[in-house]
Amino acid sequence: MNLTRELVAAIDIGTLRTRAAIGRFTSDGKLEIVAYSESLTQGVRNGVVVNIDETALSIRSAISSIEKSIQLKVKKVYAGISGQKIGNRHATGYRMTDNGEVTQAIINSLIDEAQRYTSGPGEKVYHLIPEDFIVDGERGVNNPVGMAGRRVEAAFTVISASESYELNLKRSIEKAGYELASAFVNPFVQGSGFLSKDEKEAGVILLDFGAGTTGVSLYYENKLRLAVELPFGGNVISNDIREGCNIIPRHAEMLKIQCGYAFTDLALDNKYAQIPEVEGWPKKEISFKNLCGIIQARLEEIIEGINFQIESTGLLNKLGAGIVISGGGSKMPNIDKLISFMTGFDVRFGKPVVPIREQLFNDQITNGESATVIGLLINGLYQARRQKYPPGMIISEIQEEPVKKAPEKKQSSGFNALTSLFGKARDGINGLISDEDSEIK
C-alpha cells in the first residue's frame, strides 16, 4: 500500500488569502496537519472566481509551497464553494412500505426525490441533511431502516449553489496543474472543527467574517439547519472607510486594522490617526470617533442581515449555545460586544475544538481564521475514508536519474519522503505580506 495514501490536500480560496493544507487522521483520532501554506489571493471577488488565470496563480503558489516543504506531489485537492448564491431549502416526502418494514431502498428513494425536485435552473445540490424521519406518526427517528411501519415521512435541509461556482473553481484548479477531488459549500464545513457536539446539540450559530463574505452556519439538535453566505465582509468596511475619509485603499485597510473599533462609544474623543502624504495625496488626520462610526454602521448592517437569516429558520429561541465568531473580521476589537448587543446571544471567539497534533505551524492553524481550511480538510478526510482512500491523491515525487546512470531496481523515494515528512522539522511559513508604509500612529 502507498504510504502517502492516507494523506489528503485541501485548499481554501478566500477573497483575501488562499490557504492550503495536507493532513491525515492519526491512529489515536487526532487531526495531523503535516503541511500548511498561505498566499495572497488574486482573481476572486466576494468569494467567487472572476478571473481564472489569476486564481490559478494563487492556487499554484499555495500548493507548490506545501509540496516543496514535504517533497510530495499533490494531484487532487478538496476545495470550498463560496458566494451569495448558496441556497437552503426544506424538502419533505413520504413512502408507503411494501411489507411493513422500512428499508434502505425506501430511504434512498426519498433522498433521490429531494435532490431531484429542489435544484433550480443552473443550481446543483451539494449537501442533503436529514432533519427528521416520521414512522407511522412517531417523530424523532434518526435511522428508520429496519423499523416496522406502513408509512415513512422524511424532512431534509438541502444546500445548493450556482453550478458556475464549481465550474470556475475547477477550471482554476486545473489550470494551476491539479485536479478537483470534490467541492464542499464553505458554511457546511466551517463548523466541523470549530463547534463541539454539545454546542451543535444545544443550538449554536457560527459566523465566519471573511474579506468578501460572511458565512452563517446554524446547528440545532446536532443537525445543520442553515448554511448561507452574505455578500458582505471586511472589504466593504475598508471601502466605506476609503470613501468616508477620502483616502487611498491601502491606508483605509491599515486604518481599519490598526485603529478600528466595532463600538463607537469605546473610541476616544481626542485621538486621531495620522495619514502620511503619498503619491500627491496630502497628509491628514482622521478622528478615531469618525472612523469607528463608519465601521459600526456597516457592521450593524451585516448583523441585521444575519438576524434575518436566523429568524427565517424559526429557531431563534432555541439556540442555547449562542454565537461563535471566526474569520479575519472577528479580530475587530469589541465586535463580540456589538454582536451580543444586537442579537441578544452570548458570543465567544472561535478556535479549533477538534484534537490537533502539535506542529511547528500551530499558530497559523489554531487561530480564528482557519475554520474553512480545517473544515475542508476534515470533510475531505471523511470522504476519502468512505472511499477507502482512493489512490492518486498525493504521490511521492520521484527524482529523475541522469541518462547515463542505470536505473535502480528499487525505488525508495516514497518511503524516504514520508520518513522525512513525519520525522524532520521543516522551515516555517515565509512572510506573506510586505508593506512599505510605516504604521499609522
ZIPE-V473441 format. One record per residue. SS is DSSP state (H for helix, E for strand, C for the rest). PSI is psi in whole degrees, 0 to 359 (999 if undefined). NEAR is the number of other C-alpha atoms within 12 Angstrom. Layout:
ss=SS psi=PSI near=NEAR
ss=SS psi=PSI near=NEAR
//
This chain:
ss=C psi=138 near=13
ss=C psi=128 near=20
ss=C psi=343 near=25
ss=C psi=1 near=36
ss=C psi=332 near=32
ss=C psi=358 near=34
ss=C psi=147 near=46
ss=E psi=144 near=47
ss=E psi=140 near=52
ss=E psi=149 near=52
ss=E psi=130 near=55
ss=E psi=109 near=51
ss=E psi=90 near=54
ss=C psi=174 near=48
ss=C psi=325 near=38
ss=C psi=316 near=34
ss=E psi=149 near=35
ss=E psi=126 near=41
ss=E psi=131 near=45
ss=E psi=145 near=47
ss=E psi=149 near=48
ss=E psi=134 near=48
ss=E psi=179 near=45
ss=E psi=167 near=36
ss=E psi=132 near=29
ss=C psi=172 near=18
ss=C psi=336 near=10
ss=C psi=15 near=11
ss=C psi=8 near=14
ss=C psi=155 near=19
ss=E psi=121 near=36
ss=E psi=114 near=35
ss=E psi=110 near=38
ss=E psi=347 near=44
ss=E psi=143 near=43
ss=E psi=143 near=44
ss=E psi=155 near=43
ss=E psi=151 near=37
ss=E psi=157 near=34
ss=E psi=142 near=30
ss=C psi=138 near=38
ss=C psi=153 near=30
ss=C psi=15 near=28
ss=E psi=132 near=36
ss=E psi=127 near=31
ss=C psi=40 near=34
ss=C psi=357 near=45
ss=E psi=137 near=40
ss=E psi=124 near=35
ss=C psi=353 near=24
ss=C psi=109 near=21
ss=H psi=313 near=27
ss=H psi=314 near=24
ss=H psi=319 near=27
ss=H psi=321 near=38
ss=H psi=321 near=36
ss=H psi=320 near=28
ss=H psi=318 near=38
ss=H psi=314 near=48
ss=H psi=320 near=37
ss=H psi=315 near=31
ss=H psi=315 near=39
ss=H psi=321 near=43
ss=H psi=330 near=33
ss=H psi=318 near=32
ss=H psi=332 near=37
ss=H psi=316 near=30
ss=H psi=325 near=25
ss=H psi=333 near=30
ss=H psi=5 near=39
ss=C psi=42 near=31
ss=E psi=158 near=38
ss=E psi=123 near=33
ss=E psi=129 near=44
ss=C psi=318 near=33
ss=E psi=146 near=33
ss=E psi=152 near=45
ss=E psi=138 near=49
ss=E psi=165 near=44
ss=E psi=150 near=46
ss=E psi=132 near=52
ss=C psi=160 near=49
ss=C psi=162 near=42
ss=C psi=346 near=30
ss=C psi=34 near=29
ss=E psi=122 near=44
ss=E psi=150 near=36
ss=E psi=130 near=39
ss=E psi=157 near=31
ss=E psi=131 near=29
ss=E psi=140 near=28
ss=E psi=158 near=28
ss=E psi=169 near=29
ss=E psi=159 near=28
ss=E psi=151 near=29
ss=E psi=137 near=25
ss=C psi=154 near=26
ss=C psi=316 near=15
ss=C psi=24 near=14
ss=C psi=16 near=19
ss=E psi=136 near=23
ss=C psi=122 near=32
ss=C psi=166 near=26
ss=H psi=329 near=18
ss=H psi=323 near=18
ss=H psi=316 near=30
ss=H psi=317 near=35
ss=H psi=324 near=21
ss=H psi=321 near=22
ss=H psi=320 near=29
ss=H psi=316 near=32
ss=H psi=320 near=22
ss=H psi=317 near=24
ss=H psi=319 near=31
ss=H psi=325 near=30
ss=H psi=324 near=20
ss=H psi=10 near=21
ss=C psi=359 near=30
ss=C psi=128 near=28
ss=C psi=184 near=21
ss=C psi=131 near=14
ss=C psi=8 near=17
ss=E psi=157 near=25
ss=E psi=135 near=31
ss=E psi=125 near=33
ss=E psi=324 near=33
ss=E psi=134 near=35
ss=E psi=114 near=38
ss=E psi=116 near=32
ss=E psi=126 near=34
ss=E psi=315 near=30
ss=E psi=144 near=32
ss=E psi=141 near=32
ss=E psi=121 near=31
ss=E psi=114 near=32
ss=C psi=43 near=24
ss=C psi=352 near=16
ss=E psi=116 near=19
ss=E psi=172 near=17
ss=E psi=23 near=19
ss=E psi=122 near=22
ss=C psi=319 near=23
ss=C psi=97 near=21
ss=C psi=354 near=31
ss=C psi=128 near=22
ss=C psi=349 near=21
ss=C psi=151 near=25
ss=E psi=138 near=20
ss=C psi=159 near=23
ss=C psi=335 near=24
ss=E psi=130 near=27
ss=E psi=130 near=38
ss=E psi=153 near=36
ss=E psi=145 near=39
ss=E psi=135 near=30
ss=E psi=150 near=32
ss=E psi=124 near=33
ss=E psi=123 near=39
ss=E psi=121 near=40
ss=E psi=169 near=45
ss=E psi=164 near=39
ss=E psi=131 near=28
ss=H psi=334 near=27
ss=H psi=333 near=23
ss=H psi=310 near=36
ss=H psi=322 near=36
ss=H psi=315 near=24
ss=H psi=325 near=31
ss=H psi=315 near=45
ss=H psi=317 near=32
ss=H psi=322 near=25
ss=H psi=317 near=33
ss=H psi=318 near=41
ss=H psi=322 near=25
ss=H psi=333 near=22
ss=C psi=349 near=28
ss=C psi=18 near=24
ss=C psi=180 near=31
ss=E psi=149 near=30
ss=E psi=113 near=33
ss=E psi=316 near=36
ss=E psi=157 near=31
ss=E psi=140 near=40
ss=E psi=150 near=41
ss=E psi=129 near=47
ss=H psi=311 near=51
ss=H psi=342 near=50
ss=H psi=326 near=47
ss=H psi=342 near=45
ss=C psi=331 near=52
ss=H psi=353 near=48
ss=H psi=321 near=39
ss=H psi=351 near=37
ss=H psi=351 near=46
ss=C psi=137 near=42
ss=C psi=163 near=27
ss=H psi=322 near=22
ss=H psi=319 near=20
ss=H psi=317 near=30
ss=H psi=325 near=31
ss=H psi=317 near=23
ss=H psi=335 near=25
ss=C psi=116 near=34
ss=E psi=154 near=41
ss=E psi=133 near=52
ss=E psi=123 near=51
ss=E psi=120 near=53
ss=E psi=105 near=49
ss=E psi=101 near=49
ss=C psi=185 near=47
ss=C psi=323 near=40
ss=C psi=337 near=36
ss=C psi=165 near=41
ss=E psi=115 near=46
ss=E psi=140 near=49
ss=E psi=118 near=48
ss=E psi=127 near=46
ss=E psi=127 near=49
ss=E psi=143 near=44
ss=E psi=135 near=34
ss=C psi=41 near=25
ss=C psi=25 near=27
ss=E psi=141 near=31
ss=E psi=119 near=42
ss=E psi=344 near=43
ss=E psi=134 near=45
ss=E psi=100 near=47
ss=E psi=168 near=43
ss=E psi=135 near=42
ss=E psi=142 near=37
ss=C psi=37 near=30
ss=C psi=139 near=36
ss=C psi=203 near=40
ss=H psi=333 near=38
ss=H psi=325 near=34
ss=H psi=329 near=35
ss=H psi=315 near=42
ss=H psi=320 near=36
ss=H psi=321 near=29
ss=H psi=320 near=31
ss=H psi=318 near=37
ss=H psi=313 near=25
ss=H psi=319 near=18
ss=H psi=327 near=24
ss=H psi=355 near=31
ss=C psi=57 near=22
ss=C psi=170 near=31
ss=C psi=156 near=27
ss=H psi=321 near=21
ss=H psi=319 near=25
ss=H psi=328 near=36
ss=H psi=318 near=34
ss=H psi=319 near=32
ss=H psi=320 near=31
ss=H psi=315 near=40
ss=H psi=315 near=39
ss=H psi=317 near=29
ss=H psi=332 near=23
ss=H psi=356 near=35
ss=C psi=148 near=41
ss=E psi=148 near=36
ss=C psi=334 near=38
ss=C psi=119 near=33
ss=H psi=324 near=28
ss=H psi=340 near=18
ss=H psi=355 near=23
ss=C psi=142 near=25
ss=C psi=138 near=20
ss=C psi=326 near=17
ss=C psi=23 near=12
ss=C psi=138 near=19
ss=E psi=148 near=23
ss=E psi=135 near=31
ss=E psi=118 near=24
ss=E psi=119 near=28
ss=C psi=158 near=24
ss=C psi=135 near=17
ss=E psi=133 near=16
ss=C psi=41 near=9
ss=C psi=349 near=9
ss=E psi=128 near=13
ss=C psi=154 near=14
ss=C psi=154 near=19
ss=E psi=168 near=19
ss=E psi=136 near=23
ss=E psi=125 near=33
ss=E psi=133 near=27
ss=H psi=324 near=33
ss=H psi=314 near=26
ss=H psi=318 near=33
ss=H psi=312 near=44
ss=H psi=333 near=42
ss=H psi=321 near=30
ss=H psi=315 near=33
ss=H psi=313 near=44
ss=H psi=321 near=36
ss=H psi=316 near=24
ss=H psi=320 near=30
ss=H psi=321 near=39
ss=H psi=322 near=29
ss=H psi=318 near=24
ss=H psi=316 near=36
ss=H psi=326 near=35
ss=H psi=320 near=21
ss=H psi=322 near=28
ss=H psi=316 near=37
ss=H psi=320 near=28
ss=H psi=317 near=20
ss=H psi=319 near=30
ss=H psi=315 near=34
ss=H psi=330 near=18
ss=H psi=341 near=19
ss=C psi=341 near=28
ss=C psi=12 near=16
ss=C psi=17 near=25
ss=H psi=323 near=27
ss=H psi=13 near=19
ss=H psi=17 near=23
ss=C psi=86 near=33
ss=C psi=338 near=25
ss=C psi=2 near=30
ss=C psi=218 near=37
ss=E psi=137 near=43
ss=E psi=132 near=43
ss=E psi=141 near=46
ss=E psi=182 near=41
ss=C psi=166 near=40
ss=H psi=326 near=35
ss=H psi=342 near=41
ss=H psi=349 near=39
ss=H psi=355 near=28
ss=C psi=124 near=33
ss=E psi=133 near=26
ss=C psi=13 near=28
ss=H psi=329 near=36
ss=H psi=321 near=33
ss=H psi=320 near=29
ss=H psi=316 near=33
ss=H psi=317 near=36
ss=H psi=319 near=24
ss=H psi=319 near=19
ss=H psi=337 near=25
ss=H psi=335 near=28
ss=C psi=6 near=20
ss=C psi=154 near=27
ss=C psi=145 near=22
ss=E psi=135 near=29
ss=E psi=156 near=28
ss=E psi=137 near=37
ss=C psi=149 near=37
ss=C psi=161 near=35
ss=C psi=133 near=34
ss=C psi=348 near=28
ss=C psi=139 near=26
ss=C psi=127 near=23
ss=E psi=130 near=28
ss=C psi=138 near=24
ss=C psi=135 near=18
ss=C psi=169 near=25
ss=C psi=328 near=20
ss=C psi=32 near=25
ss=H psi=328 near=23
ss=H psi=326 near=18
ss=H psi=331 near=29
ss=H psi=353 near=41
ss=C psi=14 near=32
ss=C psi=179 near=26
ss=C psi=355 near=35
ss=C psi=1 near=38
ss=C psi=11 near=47
ss=H psi=319 near=48
ss=H psi=312 near=55
ss=H psi=323 near=50
ss=H psi=318 near=49
ss=H psi=319 near=42
ss=H psi=318 near=44
ss=H psi=315 near=48
ss=H psi=312 near=43
ss=H psi=327 near=38
ss=H psi=319 near=41
ss=H psi=319 near=39
ss=H psi=316 near=25
ss=H psi=318 near=21
ss=H psi=323 near=31
ss=H psi=318 near=19
ss=H psi=328 near=12
ss=C psi=11 near=14
ss=C psi=44 near=14
ss=C psi=81 near=25
ss=C psi=141 near=24
ss=C psi=161 near=23
ss=C psi=7 near=27
ss=C psi=307 near=33
ss=E psi=131 near=38
ss=E psi=160 near=30
ss=E psi=140 near=32
ss=C psi=115 near=24
ss=C psi=126 near=18
ss=C psi=134 near=17
ss=C psi=137 near=13
ss=C psi=149 near=11
ss=C psi=150 near=9
ss=C psi=322 near=7
ss=C psi=346 near=7
ss=C psi=135 near=8
ss=C psi=141 near=10
ss=C psi=146 near=12
ss=C psi=150 near=13
ss=C psi=326 near=6
ss=C psi=131 near=10
ss=C psi=127 near=16
ss=C psi=10 near=17
ss=H psi=326 near=24
ss=H psi=316 near=26
ss=H psi=317 near=23
ss=H psi=320 near=22
ss=H psi=316 near=29
ss=H psi=327 near=28
ss=H psi=316 near=20
ss=H psi=324 near=20
ss=H psi=314 near=31
ss=H psi=353 near=27
ss=H psi=350 near=14
ss=C psi=146 near=16
ss=C psi=142 near=17
ss=C psi=168 near=23
ss=C psi=151 near=18
ss=C psi=177 near=21
ss=C psi=132 near=25
ss=C psi=160 near=18
ss=C psi=141 near=13
ss=C psi=326 near=19
ss=C psi=132 near=14
ss=C psi=132 near=9
ss=C psi=123 near=12
ss=C psi=342 near=11
ss=C psi=144 near=16
ss=C psi=163 near=17
ss=C psi=145 near=18
ss=C psi=125 near=26
ss=C psi=999 near=20
//
